[in-house]
Amino acid sequence: MQEIYDPNLSEPQHEAAFFYGLFIRGVPLQKLREDIDVPPEVLERWQRQALLDPWYQVAVDRILTYRKHVLAIFDSLVFQEMDPPPTIQ
């Protein structure tokens, strides 16, 4: 399948960095993770709709992949900050 270029879905690093900035400013980690991820009730509604429209399924798959990628980058930024730097002796 040919990859479709969508400028709105091209830079998950930028979106993850935005959420990381909110985390640095004190927004709770769990709240941000919920905002990045797709809630189960929304996913269920999308999947029902995708049964009726195969093109919709392609869009759902792309959105889910993108959201999971943003979440993974965000988590790596947060947990990187939580790890203490190595001490040099």
A tleap script that builds the chain and sets N, CA, C and O, in Angstrom:
source leaprc.protein.ff14SB
mol = sequence {
  NMET GLN GLU ILE TYR ASP PRO ASN LEU SER
  GLU PRO GLN HIE GLU ALA ALA PHE PHE TYR
  GLY LEU PHE ILE ARG GLY VAL PRO LEU GLN
  LYS LEU ARG GLU ASP ILE ASP VAL PRO PRO
  GLU VAL LEU GLU ARG TRP GLN ARG GLN ALA
  LEU LEU ASP PRO TRP TYR GLN VAL ALA VAL
  ASP ARG ILE LEU THR TYR ARG LYS HIE VAL
  LEU ALA ILE PHE ASP SER LEU VAL PHE GLN
  GLU MET ASP PRO PRO PRO THR ILE CGLN
}
set mol.1.N position { 0.837 -1.181 0.000 }
set mol.1.CA position { 0.000 0.000 0.000 }
set mol.1.C position { 0.884 1.247 0.000 }
set mol.1.O position { 1.874 1.310 0.728 }
set mol.2.N position { 0.537 2.205 -0.789 }
set mol.2.CA position { 1.315 3.422 -0.906 }
set mol.2.C position { 1.111 4.298 0.321 }
set mol.2.O position { -0.014 4.476 0.789 }
set mol.3.N position { 2.213 4.846 0.840 }
set mol.3.CA position { 2.155 5.730 1.994 }
set mol.3.C position { 1.674 7.102 1.541 }
set mol.3.O position { 2.190 7.655 0.570 }
set mol.4.N position { 0.691 7.648 2.240 }
set mol.4.CA position { 0.136 8.956 1.902 }
set mol.4.C position { 0.805 9.997 2.799 }
set mol.4.O position { 0.855 9.829 4.017 }
set mol.5.N position { 1.316 11.071 2.198 }
set mol.5.CA position { 1.947 12.128 2.980 }
set mol.5.C position { 0.870 13.016 3.564 }
set mol.5.O position { 0.024 13.545 2.843 }
set mol.6.N position { 0.908 13.174 4.856 }
set mol.6.CA position { -0.013 14.068 5.545 }
set mol.6.C position { 0.821 14.943 6.474 }
set mol.6.O position { 1.388 14.438 7.444 }
set mol.7.N position { 0.908 16.242 6.199 }
set mol.7.CA position { 1.762 17.096 7.016 }
set mol.7.C position { 1.332 17.133 8.481 }
set mol.7.O position { 2.146 17.448 9.349 }
set mol.8.N position { 0.093 16.824 8.768 }
set mol.8.CA position { -0.376 16.827 10.142 }
set mol.8.C position { 0.046 15.577 10.908 }
set mol.8.O position { -0.030 15.555 12.136 }
set mol.9.N position { 0.482 14.551 10.213 }
set mol.9.CA position { 0.891 13.309 10.868 }
set mol.9.C position { 2.360 12.991 10.602 }
set mol.9.O position { 2.765 11.830 10.668 }
set mol.10.N position { 3.155 14.013 10.302 }
set mol.10.CA position { 4.527 13.743 9.901 }
set mol.10.C position { 5.548 13.881 11.020 }
set mol.10.O position { 6.660 13.369 10.893 }
set mol.11.N position { 5.211 14.540 12.088 }
set mol.11.CA position { 6.210 14.802 13.114 }
set mol.11.C position { 5.708 14.471 14.520 }
set mol.11.O position { 5.366 15.376 15.282 }
set mol.12.N position { 5.661 13.202 14.865 }
set mol.12.CA position { 5.228 12.860 16.230 }
set mol.12.C position { 6.185 13.393 17.289 }
set mol.12.O position { 5.795 13.580 18.441 }
set mol.13.N position { 7.451 13.640 16.901 }
set mol.13.CA position { 8.417 14.177 17.851 }
set mol.13.C position { 7.993 15.567 18.331 }
set mol.13.O position { 8.164 15.899 19.504 }
set mol.14.N position { 7.444 16.372 17.429 }
set mol.14.CA position { 7.003 17.717 17.797 }
set mol.14.C position { 5.847 17.651 18.795 }
set mol.14.O position { 5.817 18.386 19.782 }
set mol.15.N position { 4.917 16.773 18.521 }
set mol.15.CA position { 3.771 16.652 19.422 }
set mol.15.C position { 4.206 16.103 20.778 }
set mol.15.O position { 3.744 16.577 21.816 }
set mol.16.N position { 5.085 15.116 20.775 }
set mol.16.CA position { 5.589 14.563 22.035 }
set mol.16.C position { 6.326 15.641 22.823 }
set mol.16.O position { 6.189 15.719 24.044 }
set mol.17.N position { 7.108 16.474 22.133 }
set mol.17.CA position { 7.833 17.557 22.795 }
set mol.17.C position { 6.869 18.571 23.397 }
set mol.17.O position { 7.121 19.104 24.478 }
set mol.18.N position { 5.769 18.838 22.704 }
set mol.18.CA position { 4.748 19.747 23.239 }
set mol.18.C position { 4.200 19.210 24.555 }
set mol.18.O position { 4.119 19.942 25.542 }
set mol.19.N position { 3.821 17.927 24.572 }
set mol.19.CA position { 3.286 17.335 25.790 }
set mol.19.C position { 4.344 17.271 26.891 }
set mol.19.O position { 4.026 17.427 28.070 }
set mol.20.N position { 5.598 17.044 26.509 }
set mol.20.CA position { 6.682 17.028 27.478 }
set mol.20.C position { 6.835 18.406 28.126 }
set mol.20.O position { 7.086 18.507 29.327 }
set mol.21.N position { 6.686 19.449 27.336 }
set mol.21.CA position { 6.726 20.809 27.881 }
set mol.21.C position { 5.634 21.025 28.910 }
set mol.21.O position { 5.855 21.680 29.929 }
set mol.22.N position { 4.458 20.479 28.650 }
set mol.22.CA position { 3.367 20.581 29.627 }
set mol.22.C position { 3.714 19.819 30.908 }
set mol.22.O position { 3.412 20.271 32.012 }
set mol.23.N position { 4.351 18.660 30.746 }
set mol.23.CA position { 4.776 17.869 31.897 }
set mol.23.C position { 5.780 18.649 32.746 }
set mol.23.O position { 5.679 18.666 33.973 }
set mol.24.N position { 6.744 19.290 32.092 }
set mol.24.CA position { 7.750 20.088 32.793 }
set mol.24.C position { 7.083 21.229 33.560 }
set mol.24.O position { 7.569 21.636 34.615 }
set mol.25.N position { 5.983 21.738 33.039 }
set mol.25.CA position { 5.270 22.852 33.685 }
set mol.25.C position { 4.317 22.384 34.783 }
set mol.25.O position { 3.637 23.202 35.403 }
set mol.26.N position { 4.265 21.069 35.029 }
set mol.26.CA position { 3.504 20.581 36.172 }
set mol.26.C position { 2.201 19.871 35.883 }
set mol.26.O position { 1.496 19.489 36.816 }
set mol.27.N position { 1.856 19.682 34.620 }
set mol.27.CA position { 0.637 18.933 34.307 }
set mol.27.C position { 0.898 17.466 34.680 }
set mol.27.O position { 1.951 16.925 34.345 }
set mol.28.N position { -0.060 16.817 35.374 }
set mol.28.CA position { 0.156 15.429 35.821 }
set mol.28.C position { 0.431 14.465 34.658 }
set mol.28.O position { -0.190 14.537 33.598 }
set mol.29.N position { 1.382 13.571 34.901 }
set mol.29.CA position { 1.803 12.600 33.893 }
set mol.29.C position { 0.628 11.785 33.363 }
set mol.29.O position { 0.473 11.646 32.150 }
set mol.30.N position { -0.197 11.246 34.252 }
set mol.30.CA position { -1.296 10.392 33.812 }
set mol.30.C position { -2.299 11.159 32.949 }
set mol.30.O position { -2.834 10.608 31.987 }
set mol.31.N position { -2.556 12.419 33.284 }
set mol.31.CA position { -3.472 13.247 32.494 }
set mol.31.C position { -2.925 13.421 31.069 }
set mol.31.O position { -3.674 13.333 30.096 }
set mol.32.N position { -1.627 13.667 30.959 }
set mol.32.CA position { -1.023 13.839 29.635 }
set mol.32.C position { -1.053 12.544 28.837 }
set mol.32.O position { -1.334 12.554 27.638 }
set mol.33.N position { -0.763 11.427 29.505 }
set mol.33.CA position { -0.797 10.132 28.808 }
set mol.33.C position { -2.210 9.837 28.292 }
set mol.33.O position { -2.372 9.295 27.199 }
set mol.34.N position { -3.228 10.192 29.077 }
set mol.34.CA position { -4.612 9.999 28.641 }
set mol.34.C position { -4.944 10.898 27.456 }
set mol.34.O position { -5.669 10.493 26.547 }
set mol.35.N position { -4.414 12.116 27.468 }
set mol.35.CA position { -4.667 13.043 26.357 }
set mol.35.C position { -3.998 12.579 25.061 }
set mol.35.O position { -4.524 12.801 23.970 }
set mol.36.N position { -2.850 11.942 25.185 }
set mol.36.CA position { -2.135 11.474 23.992 }
set mol.36.C position { -2.788 10.216 23.419 }
set mol.36.O position { -2.954 10.102 22.205 }
set mol.37.N position { -3.153 9.284 24.276 }
set mol.37.CA position { -3.697 8.004 23.837 }
set mol.37.C position { -5.148 8.151 23.368 }
set mol.37.O position { -5.785 9.173 23.621 }
set mol.38.N position { -5.653 7.147 22.700 }
set mol.38.CA position { -7.052 7.117 22.255 }
set mol.38.C position { -7.860 6.363 23.312 }
set mol.38.O position { -7.565 5.201 23.592 }
set mol.39.N position { -8.874 7.003 23.905 }
set mol.39.CA position { -9.682 6.328 24.931 }
set mol.39.C position { -10.380 5.086 24.361 }
set mol.39.O position { -10.754 5.066 23.189 }
set mol.40.N position { -10.553 4.051 25.194 }
set mol.40.CA position { -11.166 2.803 24.712 }
set mol.40.C position { -12.554 2.999 24.090 }
set mol.40.O position { -12.883 2.344 23.102 }
set mol.41.N position { -13.361 3.886 24.655 }
set mol.41.CA position { -14.709 4.083 24.103 }
set mol.41.C position { -14.650 4.733 22.719 }
set mol.41.O position { -15.493 4.444 21.870 }
set mol.42.N position { -13.686 5.590 22.483 }
set mol.42.CA position { -13.514 6.203 21.166 }
set mol.42.C position { -13.022 5.148 20.180 }
set mol.42.O position { -13.519 5.055 19.058 }
set mol.43.N position { -12.048 4.360 20.604 }
set mol.43.CA position { -11.520 3.296 19.743 }
set mol.43.C position { -12.623 2.323 19.349 }
set mol.43.O position { -12.694 1.901 18.195 }
set mol.44.N position { -13.473 1.969 20.288 }
set mol.44.CA position { -14.581 1.053 19.993 }
set mol.44.C position { -15.527 1.653 18.951 }
set mol.44.O position { -15.973 0.955 18.039 }
set mol.45.N position { -15.830 2.931 19.084 }
set mol.45.CA position { -16.715 3.611 18.131 }
set mol.45.C position { -16.061 3.651 16.747 }
set mol.45.O position { -16.726 3.418 15.738 }
set mol.46.N position { -14.769 3.943 16.701 }
set mol.46.CA position { -14.054 3.971 15.423 }
set mol.46.C position { -14.060 2.600 14.775 }
set mol.46.O position { -14.247 2.489 13.563 }
set mol.47.N position { -13.858 1.563 15.558 }
set mol.47.CA position { -13.815 0.208 15.007 }
set mol.47.C position { -15.177 -0.221 14.471 }
set mol.47.O position { -15.248 -0.922 13.462 }
set mol.48.N position { -16.246 0.186 15.126 }
set mol.48.CA position { -17.589 -0.116 14.599 }
set mol.48.C position { -17.795 0.574 13.254 }
set mol.48.O position { -18.313 -0.023 12.311 }
set mol.49.N position { -17.382 1.835 13.179 }
set mol.49.CA position { -17.516 2.581 11.928 }
set mol.49.C position { -16.655 1.958 10.826 }
set mol.49.O position { -17.058 1.926 9.664 }
set mol.50.N position { -15.481 1.468 11.188 }
set mol.50.CA position { -14.559 0.883 10.208 }
set mol.50.C position { -15.120 -0.392 9.596 }
set mol.50.O position { -14.751 -0.752 8.478 }
set mol.51.N position { -15.994 -1.073 10.300 }
set mol.51.CA position { -16.625 -2.269 9.731 }
set mol.51.C position { -17.471 -1.923 8.514 }
set mol.51.O position { -17.643 -2.745 7.614 }
set mol.52.N position { -17.994 -0.707 8.492 }
set mol.52.CA position { -18.853 -0.272 7.396 }
set mol.52.C position { -18.074 0.359 6.245 }
set mol.52.O position { -18.580 0.444 5.126 }
set mol.53.N position { -16.857 0.797 6.512 }
set mol.53.CA position { -16.097 1.532 5.511 }
set mol.53.C position { -14.622 1.142 5.579 }
set mol.53.O position { -13.921 1.536 6.511 }
set mol.54.N position { -14.143 0.370 4.596 }
set mol.54.CA position { -12.744 -0.070 4.630 }
set mol.54.C position { -11.741 1.077 4.607 }
set mol.54.O position { -10.666 0.956 5.195 }
set mol.55.N position { -12.062 2.182 3.947 }
set mol.55.CA position { -11.154 3.330 3.945 }
set mol.55.C position { -11.037 3.937 5.331 }
set mol.55.O position { -9.986 4.451 5.713 }
set mol.56.N position { -12.109 3.870 6.062 }
set mol.56.CA position { -12.103 4.391 7.436 }
set mol.56.C position { -11.141 3.561 8.284 }
set mol.56.O position { -10.469 4.100 9.163 }
set mol.57.N position { -11.072 2.268 8.029 }
set mol.57.CA position { -10.158 1.397 8.767 }
set mol.57.C position { -8.712 1.808 8.538 }
set mol.57.O position { -7.904 1.781 9.466 }
set mol.58.N position { -8.382 2.186 7.315 }
set mol.58.CA position { -7.030 2.647 7.004 }
set mol.58.C position { -6.710 3.899 7.826 }
set mol.58.O position { -5.622 4.017 8.389 }
set mol.59.N position { -7.653 4.818 7.889 }
set mol.59.CA position { -7.449 6.047 8.664 }
set mol.59.C position { -7.291 5.743 10.145 }
set mol.59.O position { -6.421 6.308 10.807 }
set mol.60.N position { -8.121 4.859 10.663 }
set mol.60.CA position { -8.040 4.475 12.082 }
set mol.60.C position { -6.673 3.863 12.388 }
set mol.60.O position { -6.049 4.190 13.397 }
set mol.61.N position { -6.221 2.984 11.518 }
set mol.61.CA position { -4.910 2.356 11.727 }
set mol.61.C position { -3.791 3.399 11.749 }
set mol.61.O position { -2.896 3.332 12.592 }
set mol.62.N position { -3.839 4.346 10.838 }
set mol.62.CA position { -2.810 5.402 10.794 }
set mol.62.C position { -2.859 6.265 12.046 }
set mol.62.O position { -1.818 6.590 12.616 }
set mol.63.N position { -4.047 6.635 12.474 }
set mol.63.CA position { -4.183 7.473 13.669 }
set mol.63.C position { -3.665 6.736 14.896 }
set mol.63.O position { -2.926 7.308 15.698 }
set mol.64.N position { -4.045 5.477 15.049 }
set mol.64.CA position { -3.592 4.700 16.209 }
set mol.64.C position { -2.078 4.533 16.218 }
set mol.64.O position { -1.443 4.655 17.265 }
set mol.65.N position { -1.509 4.258 15.067 }
set mol.65.CA position { -0.053 4.119 14.973 }
set mol.65.C position { 0.628 5.430 15.371 }
set mol.65.O position { 1.607 5.430 16.117 }
set mol.66.N position { 0.109 6.521 14.876 }
set mol.66.CA position { 0.664 7.838 15.188 }
set mol.66.C position { 0.560 8.136 16.685 }
set mol.66.O position { 1.537 8.558 17.303 }
set mol.67.N position { -0.619 7.917 17.267 }
set mol.67.CA position { -0.826 8.219 18.699 }
set mol.67.C position { 0.103 7.365 19.561 }
set mol.67.O position { 0.673 7.858 20.534 }
set mol.68.N position { 0.258 6.093 19.211 }
set mol.68.CA position { 1.148 5.204 19.981 }
set mol.68.C position { 2.597 5.654 19.846 }
set mol.68.O position { 3.370 5.564 20.800 }
set mol.69.N position { 2.962 6.134 18.673 }
set mol.69.CA position { 4.323 6.634 18.457 }
set mol.69.C position { 4.571 7.885 19.305 }
set mol.69.O position { 5.617 8.003 19.943 }
set mol.70.N position { 3.624 8.810 19.313 }
set mol.70.CA position { 3.746 10.011 20.145 }
set mol.70.C position { 3.874 9.614 21.614 }
set mol.70.O position { 4.712 10.154 22.336 }
set mol.71.N position { 3.047 8.677 22.049 }
set mol.71.CA position { 3.083 8.234 23.445 }
set mol.71.C position { 4.429 7.601 23.789 }
set mol.71.O position { 4.963 7.842 24.871 }
set mol.72.N position { 4.976 6.804 22.894 }
set mol.72.CA position { 6.272 6.165 23.147 }
set mol.72.C position { 7.387 7.207 23.255 }
set mol.72.O position { 8.247 7.109 24.129 }
set mol.73.N position { 7.371 8.188 22.380 }
set mol.73.CA position { 8.384 9.243 22.443 }
set mol.73.C position { 8.231 10.044 23.729 }
set mol.73.O position { 9.218 10.335 24.405 }
set mol.74.N position { 6.999 10.397 24.065 }
set mol.74.CA position { 6.738 11.143 25.299 }
set mol.74.C position { 7.232 10.364 26.511 }
set mol.74.O position { 7.911 10.921 27.374 }
set mol.75.N position { 6.894 9.081 26.580 }
set mol.75.CA position { 7.346 8.254 27.703 }
set mol.75.C position { 8.860 8.216 27.794 }
set mol.75.O position { 9.421 8.281 28.888 }
set mol.76.N position { 9.523 8.111 26.649 }
set mol.76.CA position { 10.992 8.057 26.685 }
set mol.76.C position { 11.566 9.371 27.206 }
set mol.76.O position { 12.557 9.362 27.936 }
set mol.77.N position { 10.964 10.491 26.844 }
set mol.77.CA position { 11.425 11.787 27.354 }
set mol.77.C position { 11.226 11.886 28.861 }
set mol.77.O position { 12.114 12.342 29.582 }
set mol.78.N position { 10.066 11.460 29.333 }
set mol.78.CA position { 9.760 11.539 30.766 }
set mol.78.C position { 10.672 10.618 31.559 }
set mol.78.O position { 11.246 11.033 32.567 }
set mol.79.N position { 10.812 9.383 31.121 }
set mol.79.CA position { 11.593 8.423 31.891 }
set mol.79.C position { 13.084 8.713 31.790 }
set mol.79.O position { 13.842 8.357 32.693 }
set mol.80.N position { 13.515 9.348 30.717 }
set mol.80.CA position { 14.906 9.767 30.594 }
set mol.80.C position { 15.214 10.808 31.663 }
set mol.80.O position { 16.299 10.805 32.246 }
set mol.81.N position { 14.253 11.702 31.919 }
set mol.81.CA position { 14.450 12.725 32.947 }
set mol.81.C position { 14.454 12.118 34.342 }
set mol.81.O position { 15.148 12.610 35.231 }
set mol.82.N position { 13.686 11.055 34.538 }
set mol.82.CA position { 13.594 10.424 35.851 }
set mol.82.C position { 14.853 9.637 36.215 }
set mol.82.O position { 15.166 9.472 37.394 }
set mol.83.N position { 15.577 9.149 35.195 }
set mol.83.CA position { 16.807 8.416 35.454 }
set mol.83.C position { 17.887 9.385 35.902 }
set mol.83.O position { 18.141 10.376 35.217 }
set mol.84.N position { 18.527 9.125 37.031 }
set mol.84.CA position { 19.597 10.026 37.450 }
set mol.84.C position { 20.794 9.902 36.509 }
set mol.84.O position { 21.082 8.816 36.006 }
set mol.85.N position { 21.482 11.002 36.277 }
set mol.85.CA position { 22.661 10.923 35.398 }
set mol.85.C position { 23.743 10.069 36.041 }
set mol.85.O position { 23.866 10.031 37.265 }
set mol.86.N position { 24.517 9.393 35.225 }
set mol.86.CA position { 25.583 8.572 35.796 }
set mol.86.C position { 26.638 9.444 36.475 }
set mol.86.O position { 26.976 10.523 35.988 }
set mol.87.N position { 27.142 8.965 37.589 }
set mol.87.CA position { 28.171 9.725 38.302 }
set mol.87.C position { 29.535 9.373 37.724 }
set mol.87.O position { 29.832 8.210 37.451 }
set mol.88.N position { 30.331 10.372 37.551 }
set mol.88.CA position { 31.682 10.182 37.021 }
set mol.88.C position { 32.636 10.198 38.205 }
set mol.88.O position { 32.617 11.116 39.026 }
set mol.89.N position { 33.459 9.180 38.277 }
set mol.89.CA position { 34.372 9.071 39.412 }
set mol.89.C position { 35.768 9.420 39.001 }
set mol.89.O position { 36.681 9.385 39.826 }
savepdb mol mol.pdb
quit
